[in-house]
Amino acid sequence: MSPRDLFLALLPPILWATGYSFGKGVLLHFQPLFTTAMMYAIVGAILFWPRIGVRTPWRWLLVNMVFGCGL
């Protein structure tokens, strides 16, 4: 296994541990649902690119979001 592969294999657990360490302090100040909503809003804002056309009709995206959140 090359050093690059080893680094890529260890990167997710290290980032998760770091995120949980910072998240513990955040949960002392904010409620868990609010923290989760903030996290999804930030990721959604980062991933939203209005210049890229969405080929899936919006009504099907909304249906998927409603059922996905319910699960």
N, C-alpha and C positions, 0 to 999 in steps of 0.2 A: 504494500500500500504506500503510495507516494505521500510526502508531507502535505501536499495540497489536499488530497483526498481525506487524510486524517483531520486536517483543519476543518474541512467542510462537514465532516461527520460530527465533530465536536462543537461546531458553532451553534446549532439550534439549542442543545441543552444549556449551553453557557448563556445564551440570550434569554432563554426562558427563566433560568435561575435569577439573572439580573432583573428581569421584568417583575418577577414575584417579590424580590427584595424591595424594589421601589414601590410596588403595588401595595405592600403591607402598610407602609406609612400613609399612602393615599387613602386607604380604606378606613383609617382612623378619622379622617376629616370628611369624607364623602360616603354616601350610601352605595352599596355594591351595584344596584341597578343603574344609578346615575353614572357611576364610573364606567360600567359596560356601555352605556349609551354614548358617553363621551368618546370611548375608544372606537366604537363603530362609526361615529360621526367624523372623527379625524381620519380614519382609514378611508371612509367613503369620499371625503373631500380630496384626499390625496389621489385616489384611483379614478376620480371623475374627470374625464376628458371630453368636453363638449364638442370638440372638433371631430372625434371619431364617431361615425354613424352607428347607431344601434340597429341591428337587423331584425331583432326579435321585437314583435309588437309590444307596446308598453303595457297593454292590459294583461298579457301573459307574464310579463315581468312582475307586475303588481300581485297577480295571483300566486306566483311562486314565492314572493316575499311574505305574503300573508301566511301561507301554509308553512313556509320555512321558519318563520318566527314562532308560530304556534307549536312547532315540534321542539 
